[in-house]
Amino acid sequence: MPADGNLAHANAKRKGLRIALAVAVGFTWSVLSGAIIPFLGPLFAAQFLISSSRPLPPQKALGMAVIIVVAGALLQAVAVLTGDRPPVLLLLLGLVYFVSFYLQANGKGGGAIFLVLVVAVMVPLLTVLNRDLGDSILSILVQGVVSGTILMWIAHAVIPDRGSADIEAPDLAANPRAARYAAANAAILLIAVLACLTQDGLATAIVIPITVASLLSQLDVSASAKTAFGLVLVNLIGGVSASLAFALLQVRPTAPSLFVLVLLAGLVFGGRAALGDPAAKLYAGALTIFLVVFGIGVSPLPVSAAESFSTRVSYILVAITYTIFMAALLWPGARRSAEDRVLS
């Protein structure tokens, strides 16, 4: 047992190194190649690597890529057809969010569900708020999925696991309140998207709902106040770290500097996300926020003066506060959930 424990711990460290390497290489390459949304490929790679300690087989990777691309294409078509009818657009988006959160609440779909949520937030906003970029969003999405998959395979090839200490996670029992949680989460995310659709700033419209979706994937209704504070702190650190990294990059705007900054963030957040402790999901969320905020900072997308980089960090704080408050307001009571678990 001790030997198995040491091997599992060593493999967890190697998993963290894979995450850091993939996001650093992918992010640097995306920026150097002039990608419009440089965080997309690294974000997909990070989710693939965090969700499994083994590389996805080609057929499974292809299936996941097809799901994400098809979802993106359908959402783009929905946004184009109903962009001038906001109630219809919001109703259809709400349905997508509900199904995604319902599957997530029942432990289904793995990391693909969060990626679908990111796509379901990003594609409609880009399509509605920026028609020129919206026309090419599908090709951008395909590039992101393909590059994320390739980065995952490269990371596993360069830093493979030792031995076979992998332990399959047990299937989660069906959540008796999954529908209520999914409805509440869908409403919370939909309100954030609606608010952002009224804003002119494209960067703001992406940061806020993605932060909300990430937090809803991390929150636990049975968590204590201390755990909730930790959630706020860790995710805020992700945004602040991105702000500091962007400031340092402005001082020395070189490719090696960019690589080192993202690698350090990957080691800190991705390394903790690779461990099998309760805080892993928090650090995975912090890595997501870091990649999104830092990626928007170095993106060639035009932003207004009002959208200074430091201002976006305050938007993250607003998104965190909003999500915690709305979850406390709309989620089924923790006491009743505990009673249901006892009765079952």
PALUMDO-19774 format. One line per field, with one value per residue (C-alpha): x, y, z; residue in one letter; chain. Coordinates in steps of 0.05 Angstrom, whole numbers. Layout:
N
c1 c(X	...) .
c2 c(Y	...) .
c3 c(Z	...) .
type c(a	...) .
mol c(A	...) .
***
This chain:
344
c1 c(0	54	88	22	11	80	69	1	31	88	38	-4	58	71	-1	9	72	33	-20	32	71	9	-19	48	66	-4	-13	55	43	-27	-1	58	12	-35	-95	-156	-174	-107	-135	-182	-134	-97	-164	-188	-121	-123	-194	-175	-114	-149	-208	-166	-97	-95	-92	-158	-158	-167	-239	-259	-222	-256	-323	-311	-287	-349	-395	-361	-359	-431	-453	-416	-446	-517	-508	-480	-540	-588	-554	-557	-630	-655	-607	-662	-710	-675	-730	-725	-649	-648	-700	-658	-593	-628	-647	-575	-550	-602	-584	-510	-517	-565	-514	-460	-501	-508	-433	-442	-401	-336	-296	-334	-394	-355	-326	-396	-416	-357	-377	-450	-428	-375	-406	-472	-437	-385	-438	-486	-436	-384	-413	-345	-315	-379	-373	-306	-322	-334	-265	-235	-271	-247	-175	-182	-208	-156	-98	-123	-125	-56	-28	-58	-25	42	41	27	82	133	113	80	56	99	70	-5	-28	-89	-153	-218	-264	-328	-392	-431	-501	-558	-573	-646	-646	-607	-665	-672	-597	-594	-653	-622	-553	-583	-621	-558	-516	-571	-578	-503	-506	-566	-530	-469	-510	-528	-454	-412	-347	-333	-279	-325	-380	-334	-300	-362	-405	-345	-326	-398	-400	-333	-356	-422	-382	-341	-394	-420	-486	-461	-398	-384	-374	-299	-299	-340	-289	-234	-271	-275	-202	-172	-212	-196	-122	-129	-152	-101	-45	-67	-65	5	28	2	38	103	94	86	154	188	143	181	161	205	174	104	122	152	93	41	84	88	13	4	50	15	-58	-52	-7	-58	-115	-80	-81	-141	-160	-225	-190	-172	-235	-221	-152	-177	-226	-171	-130	-190	-198	-123	-123	-186	-166	-93	-114	-161	-105	-57	-111	-112	-185	-197	-220	-241	-205	-258	-239	-170	-139	-144	-218	-230	-204	-258	-309	-284	-297	-367	-379	-356	-399	-459	-452	-445	-504	-550	-531	-548	-614	-636	-605	-646	-630	-569	-609	-662	-609	-577	-645	-654	-587	-604	-672	-641) .
c2 c(0	51	36	45	110	136	117	151	214	213	205	263	307	284	300	370	377	355	408	463	442	438	505	540	511	520	591	614	582	612	683	676	651	710	670	714	675	648	616	568	512	513	514	452	417	433	405	342	331	348	303	241	215	176	204	202	148	176	153	183	248	251	240	295	342	327	342	409	430	408	445	507	503	495	552	597	582	595	661	683	663	691	748	799	760	759	721	662	663	664	608	563	580	566	497	482	506	465	400	413	427	368	320	353	346	271	263	251	276	292	352	355	385	446	455	454	507	550	542	557	621	644	628	666	726	731	720	773	826	820	798	797	752	712	691	656	630	559	554	584	532	475	500	504	433	404	441	423	349	351	386	332	276	313	324	250	230	276	263	194	163	112	43	34	64	95	84	94	143	109	128	181	164	201	267	268	344	347	380	435	448	449	497	544	542	553	614	642	634	660	724	735	725	771	825	818	821	893	912	939	908	840	822	836	794	734	739	745	686	639	656	643	576	556	574	537	475	481	500	448	461	424	466	506	581	569	528	581	634	590	584	660	670	617	640	713	695	666	733	773	727	739	814	810	764	814	872	833	815	888	902	846	827	767	695	665	712	692	618	623	663	614	555	582	591	521	492	528	519	459	423	430	412	346	324	283	328	367	432	405	432	501	504	478	536	585	560	570	642	655	630	669	735	732	708	767	814	790	778	822	836	911	936	1004	1046	1031	958	964	899	915	930	859	832	872	841	773	793	817	750	711	752	746	671	658	702	673	602	615	646	595	528	478	482	445	419	388	357	325	298	268	233	204	179	148) .
c3 c(0	17	-50	-86	-49	-68	-140	-142	-111	-162	-219	-192	-195	-266	-283	-256	-299	-360	-348	-338	-400	-444	-425	-430	-498	-525	-499	-526	-594	-598	-584	-632	-687	-677	-652	-639	-576	-551	-488	-524	-543	-476	-439	-476	-464	-389	-383	-421	-376	-311	-324	-337	-319	-384	-455	-491	-544	-615	-622	-555	-570	-638	-605	-555	-610	-651	-592	-578	-652	-665	-603	-627	-696	-669	-620	-674	-718	-660	-645	-718	-726	-660	-647	-660	-615	-547	-510	-558	-556	-480	-475	-520	-484	-418	-443	-462	-394	-358	-394	-382	-308	-300	-329	-286	-223	-237	-250	-324	-383	-345	-368	-434	-399	-375	-444	-474	-423	-444	-517	-500	-467	-516	-584	-574	-544	-599	-652	-625	-602	-658	-724	-759	-708	-702	-775	-761	-691	-715	-748	-685	-644	-688	-682	-607	-601	-648	-615	-545	-565	-596	-534	-490	-530	-532	-457	-444	-492	-460	-387	-383	-318	-282	-270	-268	-203	-235	-196	-232	-197	-174	-210	-171	-147	-180	-146	-124	-131	-196	-234	-182	-180	-256	-261	-209	-242	-311	-286	-252	-315	-360	-320	-326	-401	-407	-369	-414	-477	-457	-452	-509	-483	-515	-465	-406	-438	-440	-372	-328	-353	-359	-288	-266	-303	-272	-202	-210	-229	-165	-114	-66	-31	31	36	98	101	107	44	7	29	2	-64	-70	-50	-96	-157	-143	-138	-208	-234	-195	-218	-290	-278	-249	-305	-357	-322	-321	-395	-411	-380	-420	-479	-505	-521	-466	-415	-437	-434	-364	-336	-361	-340	-269	-266	-294	-241	-184	-205	-250	-200	-145	-193	-208	-135	-113	-54	-45	-66	-135	-168	-139	-169	-235	-235	-217	-276	-321	-297	-305	-377	-396	-365	-387	-456	-465	-444	-498	-550	-612	-600	-594	-526	-502	-452	-401	-405	-372	-350	-276	-286	-310	-244	-209	-256	-233	-161	-181	-216	-155	-108	-154	-161	-87	-71	-124	-107	-34	-57	-109	-91	-51	23	47	107	62	18	79	100	31	35	103	79	18) .
type c(m	p	a	d	g	n	l	a	h	a	n	a	k	r	k	g	l	r	i	a	l	a	v	a	v	g	f	t	w	s	v	l	s	g	a	i	i	p	f	l	g	p	l	f	a	a	q	f	l	i	s	s	s	r	p	l	p	p	q	k	a	l	g	m	a	v	i	i	v	v	a	g	a	l	l	q	a	v	a	v	l	t	g	d	r	p	p	v	l	l	l	l	l	g	l	v	y	f	v	s	f	y	l	q	a	n	g	k	g	g	g	a	i	f	l	v	l	v	v	a	v	m	v	p	l	l	t	v	l	n	r	d	l	g	d	s	i	l	s	i	l	v	q	g	v	v	s	g	t	i	l	m	w	i	a	h	a	v	i	p	d	r	g	s	a	d	i	e	a	p	d	l	a	a	n	p	r	a	a	r	y	a	a	a	n	a	a	i	l	l	i	a	v	l	a	c	l	t	q	d	g	l	a	t	a	i	v	i	p	i	t	v	a	s	l	l	s	q	l	d	v	s	a	s	a	k	t	a	f	g	l	v	l	v	n	l	i	g	g	v	s	a	s	l	a	f	a	l	l	q	v	r	p	t	a	p	s	l	f	v	l	v	l	l	a	g	l	v	f	g	g	r	a	a	l	g	d	p	a	a	k	l	y	a	g	a	l	t	i	f	l	v	v	f	g	i	g	v	s	p	l	p	v	s	a	a	e	s	f	s	t	r	v	s	y	i	l	v	a	i	t	y	t	i	f	m	a	a	l	l	w	p	g	a	r	r	s	a	e	d	r	v	l	s) .
mol c(A	A	A	A	A	A	A	A	A	A	A	A	A	A	A	A	A	A	A	A	A	A	A	A	A	A	A	A	A	A	A	A	A	A	A	A	A	A	A	A	A	A	A	A	A	A	A	A	A	A	A	A	A	A	A	A	A	A	A	A	A	A	A	A	A	A	A	A	A	A	A	A	A	A	A	A	A	A	A	A	A	A	A	A	A	A	A	A	A	A	A	A	A	A	A	A	A	A	A	A	A	A	A	A	A	A	A	A	A	A	A	A	A	A	A	A	A	A	A	A	A	A	A	A	A	A	A	A	A	A	A	A	A	A	A	A	A	A	A	A	A	A	A	A	A	A	A	A	A	A	A	A	A	A	A	A	A	A	A	A	A	A	A	A	A	A	A	A	A	A	A	A	A	A	A	A	A	A	A	A	A	A	A	A	A	A	A	A	A	A	A	A	A	A	A	A	A	A	A	A	A	A	A	A	A	A	A	A	A	A	A	A	A	A	A	A	A	A	A	A	A	A	A	A	A	A	A	A	A	A	A	A	A	A	A	A	A	A	A	A	A	A	A	A	A	A	A	A	A	A	A	A	A	A	A	A	A	A	A	A	A	A	A	A	A	A	A	A	A	A	A	A	A	A	A	A	A	A	A	A	A	A	A	A	A	A	A	A	A	A	A	A	A	A	A	A	A	A	A	A	A	A	A	A	A	A	A	A	A	A	A	A	A	A	A	A	A	A	A	A	A	A	A	A	A	A	A	A	A	A	A	A	A	A	A	A	A	A	A	A	A	A	A	A) .
***
